[in-house]
Amino acid sequence: MSLEPEADLAGEALLPGALPEALRAELVAFRRDLHMHPELGNQEFRTTAAIKERLEQAGLKPRVLAVGTGLVCDIGEWDGGRPMLALRADIDGLPIPDMKTECSYRSTVPDRAHACGHDVHTTVVLGAGLVLADLHRQGRLPRPVRLLFQPAEEVLPGGAADAIDCGVLEGVGRMIAVHCDPRVDAGRIGLRQGAITSACDRLEISLDGPGGHTARPHLTTDLVTAVARVVTDVPALVARRVDTRAGLAVTWGRIESGHAPNVIPQHAELSGTVRCLDIDAWRQAPDIVVAAIDEVANLHRAKSEINYVRGVPPVVNDPDVTELVRDAMIARRGIDSVESTEQSLGGEDFSWYLQHIPGAMARLGVRTPGERTVRDLHQGDFDADESAITVGVELFTAAALMDAGL
């Protein structure tokens, strides 16, 4: 595979790293294979093996993480000087069925799907690694680059924490990533400085009371009413106990209680998420939320047991690294290929890396231009315009070269 310099699309310095057609086709096939065989967090053995095999074919030396899945792979050898740029992908799928009825590469695993685009992320970093490895062999990669294929992004508090414990940040000074965005056209990215995602925690609550007959609710704990009040009152209380600009929100996803219409149950369960735009408010969130739940439960004489599961802080894009990504995209695709994006209420464990080093995440457009239907993330019919793979690869290779000062 020989890579020739591409045309200068934006009047910037010429950059090598355009994809040959054969590699484009190979990467699409690789992504479709991953799409057909999704694996949940910390179970990505087949995915890890496939990535490892292809990197080894390119003469690289990937290392499986100590947790058993995921890999790290350096292109070039770090000499202990200026820290490397790292390119990160997440590799796990979701526990939902693939609902695409007319798709030759739909998931072959029941109740498992790559409905968040991690197969695209993985393929983009793999493709960038193959291109950069070829440039390194030609003596055209001035500085080493690290590839990181991280497991278990969908498992709170995220596989990034385990990857950090495995030493993936040793020798790394900056990190970049992309996340599929079905609201952005393929060929474009969404970008912003500062927070681009939100904090996300999980909340699990059990409420208990003596139960009784619906004819005599005054003689017992009316547990269904207690649950209903927790559902409605707790989000309102929480929203009034922090600055509204912090965007601290409790949203419920599951409620279970009772078996008969004339029996007040003895036990109820509910669970949901706590999301927050502001990192300082996120640090206060457990105390605020737990106090509000206890307050409402006690008012209705229900005993509460609360499991507040810490998730991830917001992804806060570093200004300098964000500009690197912006400049790289403009160099490849022109100034109109970058659009401003809003802060999402979704969570992403890429944020854990940015607690240690500066970095930035871009939203990779995966909507076919002109398509009106938006296939949202975490839905069984999600798919991506595969031309986004080429866009992501060329973005990452340009960022690596520009970070090296080429």
N, C-alpha and C positions, 0 to 999 in steps of 0.2 A: 504494500500500500504506500503510494507516494503522494504527498500532499503539496499542491502548488498554491502559491499566494492567490487569493481571490481578488476580484475587482474591488476598488475602494468605493463603497456606497455613500459615504458621507464626507468625503474630502479629508478623512483622517489618514494617518500613516497606514500603509498597507500592512495587513496582518495575514500570516499563513493560517491554515487550519480549516479551509473549506472542505466539506465532506465529498468524497468520491461517491458516485451513484451506487457502486457495489456495497459500500459501507452503509449508506442510507437504507438500502433494502435489507441488509443483514440486521440492522438495529430494529427495524419494524418487525421483522420475524422474531427477534429476541423478545421484544416487548409483548408480542402476541402469545409467545410461549409462556411467559410469566403470567399473562392475563388468564390463560387457561388453567394455571396451576397455582392459585393464590394460597398462601400459608399465613396463619395467624402469628402474632407477636411471640418471639422466642421459640417458634417452631419452623422457622424458615430454612430448613436444611436443604431442600432441593434448590431453592432460590440461591442460597449461599454457594452451593456446589456449582451451579451454572455460571455464576459470576466469576468464581475462582478459576474455573476451567478456561473461560474466554480470556481472562487476564493473563494466565499462564501461557496460553497460545501466543500471546503478544510479547512474550519474553519477560513479563513482569513477575514479581514475587509477592502476591497478596498473602496476608496473614489473617486467619480466622480469629475473631475476637474470643477472649477467654470464656465468654458466656455460652459459646457453642454455635452461635449464628452471627451473621454479619462479618464484614471484612474491612481491613485497612490496607492500603497499597500505596507506596511511594513511587513516583516517577522521578528518577534521579535520586541522588544521595545527598541528604542534608549534611552540611559540614559543620553544623553548630553555630553558624553565623546568623544572618537575618532569617527569622522564622518563615516557615512555608505558608502558602495559601492552601486551604483545604476546600474540596468540593464535596458536599454531603448529599446523600440520598437516603431515604427511608425505604425499607424493602417489604414490609408486612402488608397483608390484606385485611379485610373486614369480615366479621361473622354475619354476613347477610347474603341472601341468594342473588345470583346474577339473573336479572329479569330481561335481558336483551334476547328477544325471540329470534331475530333474523341476524345472526352474527356467527361467522364461522369460527371465531376464536373465543366464544363465551366460556365462562368458567366450567371446568369439568368436575369441580369439587362441590358437592351439595352444601348449600348454605355458606358458601365462601365466595368472596368477590374482591377484585381490585377496583373498588368503587370510590377510591379517593385519589387515584392516579399515581400511587407509589410505583407501579410498574413503569410508568413514564419517567418518573424521577430517577429510578434505578438505571433505566436504559440511557438517559441523558448523561449521567455521570460515567457509566461504562463507555459510552461513545466518546465522551471528552477524554477519558483515559486512554483509549486506543489512539486517538488523534495526537494527543500530547506525547505518548510513548514513541510514535513515529517521528515526531519532531525532535524528541530527545536523541533518537538514534542518528538523526541527521545533524546533530549539534546545533539545533535551532531553538532549543528550550533553555533560556538563560538560567532559570532557577528551578529547583525541584518543586513538585506539587504533590499533595496528598489526596487520595481518593478515600472517602469514607462511606461505606454501605452499612447503615445503622438498622438494627432490628427493633421491633416492638415500639414504634412510634405511637401506636394506637392504645398502648397499655399504660395507664397512669401509674406512676408519674412520668412514664416515658423511657424508652430504651436509651435515650441520650445520656441519662445519668449513669447507666451501667457502662456505656461506651467510654465515658470520661474516666470512670474508675479503671477501665482497661488501658488507659494511657494514650488514647487517640489524640489528645491535644499536645502531647510532648513534641516540641519543635514546630508547632503551628502558631502563627501570629494572627491570621485572619481566616474567616470561613464564609462561604457563600452557599446558597441553596435556592431552589425554586420550588414552588408548589403550584400544581395545576389549578387554573381558574376557568370554569366554564362560562364565565360572564365576559371574558376577554377573548378577542379573536386570535386565532393562530397567526403567528407572525409578529405578535406584539407581546409586551410584558407590562404588568402594572407594578408601580414602584412608589415608595414613600420613605422619607426619613422618619426616624422615631418609631413609635409602636405601630406595628402592622397587623398583629394579632392581639388577642386578649388572654388574660389568665383564665384558667379553667380548673375547677375542683369538682369532686364528686361528693354527693351528700346522700347518706342512707339513714333512715329513721325508723325505729320501731316504737309504737305506742301501745300501752297495755292498760287494761282496766278489768274490773270484776265481771263485766257483761251482765246480761239479763234479758227481760222480756220488753219488747217495744211498747207494751201497755204501761210499763212502770219505769220510764227513763229517769225519773227523779230519785229512784232508789239505787241507782248504779252510775257508772261512768258512761255517758252516751258517746261511745268511742268514734262512731261514724261522724258525728257532729264535730268532735275534737279534731279528727283528721281534716274535715272540710275547712275548719278554721285555720289550721296550720297551713293548708294549701293556699288560702286566700290572704290570711293576715301576715304571715311571715315575710313574703316578698315585699309587702307594703311597709312593714316595720323596718326591714333592712334598708330599703330605699330611702328612708327618712333619717337614717342614722349615720350616713356618710354624705359627703359632698356629691350632689347629683351628677357632677361632671366626671366622677369616678366610674360611673356606669356599672355599679355593683348590682347584679341581678340574680335572683334565685328563680329557676324554672324547673317545674316538675315533669318527670317522664313516666313515672309508674306509681300507681296506688292499688293496694290490695287489702280488702277487708270484708269479712262476713260471708255467710253461705245461705242464709234464709231471710225472707222479708220481715219476719216477726221476731227475730233474735238480734239483740244488740251484741256484737262480737266482743271477744276478750282481747283480740290482738289485731293490729293493723300495721301495714308497712307502706312507706312511700320513699321514693328516691328521685333525685334530680341532679342538676348541676348548678354550680355557683360560678358566674362569669364576671370579670372585672376588667375595665379598660386601663386602670391606673395601678401601677405596681405597689405604691405605698398603701392604697386602700386594700389591695389584695393581701398584704401582710396582716392587716387588721381583720380581714373577713372572717376567719374561724371564730374569733371571740364574739363578733357582732351577730353572726348567724346562729350560733349555738345559744346565745342569750335570748334571741328572739324566739327560737323554737321552745325553749324551756318556759319562757314567759307565757306563751299561748297554751302550751300543754298543761301547765299548772292551773291556769284559769279554768280549764275544763276537767280538772281532776284526773288527768291521764298521766301515767308514768312514761317518761320518754327515755329512749336510749339512742344516742346519736353517734354515728360513725362518719366523721368528717375526713375525707381522703384528699390530701394535698395533691394537686395536679401539677400544672406548669404555670410559670409566670408569662407575661406577654413577651413576644418577640419584639425587641427594640432595635431597629436598624441603625447602625452606626453611620453618621453622615459621610465619612470618608469612604467607607466600603460601599455605601449606597451609590456614591458618585462613580466609583470604579465600575459597578455593575451597569449604571446608566451609560457611561462612556463606552463600555464594551458593546452594549446593545446598539448604540448609535453607530459605532464603527462598523458593525456588521449589517445593520438593517436600516439605518437612517434615523433622523431625529423624530419622525412620526411613529416610530416603532415603540416608543416609550410613552405610557400614559400614567397619570396620577391615579392612585387607588386609595380607598378609604381603609380605616382600621376595621378589621373583622372581629366579630365576637367569637370566632373559632379559636381553639387552642392548638399549639404546636410545640413539641418538645425541643425543637431547634433552639428555643429560648434558653435552655440550660447551658448550651455552649457559650452563648453571649453573656452569661454571668461571669465568664472567665476571659474571653477574648472578644474583640470587636468583630462584627460580621453583618451580613445583610441577607434577607430573603426577598426574592422577587416573585410576583404572580405570573406564571407562564400561561399565556393564552392557549386554550385548547378547543375553543369553539370555532367551527367551520365558518368562515366569513359569509355573511348573508343568512345563516341559519337563525331562525326565530326561536326555536325551542331551546331552552336552557336545561341541560341535564345536570341537575345539582349534584354536589358531592354527597357521599354516603347514601346514595340512592341506587337501587338495583339496576337501573337503566343507564347509569353513567358510562360514558365513553369519551374518548379524546380524538381530536383530529391529529393524526399521526405525523403530519408535517411539523407539529410542535417539537418533535424529537430533534429534528435537524436544527431548529431555532435554538433549543436549549443547549445542544452540543456546541454550536458555534458561539453562543453567548459565553459559555464556560471557558472554551479555549481562548477566546479573545480576552476574557478577564484574567486568565492565568498569564497570558503573554504581556498584557498591559501592566499587571502587578509586578512582573519581572523587569519592567522598564523597556520592553522592546519597542 
